[in-house]
């Protein structure tokens, strides 16, 4: 938290977290205004990132477990909503130099590739909560792991995407906030963070394109709406360099969390409820059939 | 399980009870085995809306009044609701899966030590069904606690019929104010909308599946074939910068009801589909035969639109003459 870190800074300047290690090693005795600036204007941000299958077309229901199974050659990537989230954290870092951005992901070994990409985009540090438990991971379990990991790290801001493309629950950020007893704003489409007053003003996107303005005290949790920015595309060399960056590994079983309150009975393919029809034939035949339908319905004027 | 009280947190938008609130009644009766739910309505000056609920549904309606409840805020709502809900050892708490519902549900669930299941579409046999992977699959979630918080996808259930019976009782309580580290300051109405979408008889819409910004010209050409037409887009096409946000259709964009809606390269997540329910005829073009958009389309065409739209345009120009 800002206040505690201020204290830490004054008593023990070299271990101040808001300054990058490079800045510290360059100047063992920072000037007074650098002290002042760093004390008030840098932040510590945690960005939660989920790895998802690149395409759900390759997924199948495993008849043995009743859950989704991934083909061996399934490609994985960063949840798109989290790309916007990481980008927004990096934009905050650009506004307030000295800000540290941690990227965190929960999952099996393969997740570390997505953390690598996050660091290639510009995250300072990668935290991998290694969760080898197969089967169903509820939003509550994932959020509990993140919350336990984040609890003692005094983040000013914890950010997640508004939802994951695969499970579409829109719960994780709000659960983390509730578990850590922090205020939270969801569907954030604009933010104005003010480290100097330890608060943040946001606009939430609500139904019909309207926006709700919310002011939160820091530390706080935000879930980010896509469209808030244009996520950067890291250069190949940056991504390659990120392969050499160490990642902090925490084993899920070493974090003490409560048991999940939901279980999954199974995944199924929804019955085709559509009354619709597929128009078949060659492309030209399909186009003619569409024409005829539009004519019959007097939609061509 | 059947003896649990079923609560509905009512939702207000621009001072009116939303349709999604009434859809929850139908859902609540399914999980409550026919029993009537109890409504909780929060606000500053909402007695009239409470009477509307009790009259339309015949349900007991509890109003929590407070100046600090004028606008929705997760912390002040959660605090006020806990006064009531923490008394219940076992209960269903139902909210719409909207910017209010999914914002509030996880907070309530943690405070109540309740299971939390969001974006639900169906209920039955002890589990709740919810679409995943944009609707390509459904997962069945079993809540394991006596208290359960649920958010229901808009449009998954029909709004309840107006009751012919007597109005439900309305009870008004004052909610105590507590200082919270978050404050809702107000709501700004959307300024940038394309009014052409509202009046259009034909809308041709682009999704992520159109592949790149250049292909928008195909969408525009197709739209231009029709008079009183407009170009629409899915959220992700707008977020990619391919189409301006004022063209966006769906929950956070506009709701449209044209005579003809042509969805091009749109996968069909509920956020988009809920904005086109009023369309009379939906034609979908997508390369993926299993895309959820084909569940709502009247006519489905599995083709690459970069090759198909030019063929369709040729056909239209021949017939049009």
Interface residues (C-beta under 8 A of the other chain):
Chain A: X56 X57 X59 X61 X68 X80 X84 X139 X140 X143 X165 X166 X167 X168 X169 X170 X171 X174 X175 X177 X178 X179 X182 X183 X184 X185 X186 X187 X203 X204 X205 X206 X207 X208 X209 X210 X211 X212 X213 X214 X215 X216 X217 X220 X225 X226 X227 X230 X260 X261 X262 X263 X264 X265 X266 X267 X268 X269 X270 X272 X273 X274 X275 X276 X277 X278 X279 X283 X284 X286 X287 X288 X290 X291 X293 X294 X295 X297 X299 X300 X301
Chain B: X13 X71 X72 X73 X74 X75 X97 X98 X99 X100 X102 X103 X105 X106 X107 X109 X110 X111 X113 X114 X115 X116 X117 X118 X119 X127 X130 X131 X132 X133 X134 X135 X136 X137 X138 X139 X140 X141 X142 X143 X144 X145 X180 X181 X182 X183 X184 X185 X186 X187 X188 X189 X190 X192 X193 X201 X202 X225 X226 X227 X235 X236 X238 X239 X241 X245 X248 X251 X252 X253 X254 X255 X259 X260 X269 X281 X282 X283 X288 X289 X290 X294 X295 X296 X297 X298 X299 X300 X301 X302 X303 X307 X308 X311 X312 X314 X315 X316 X319 X320
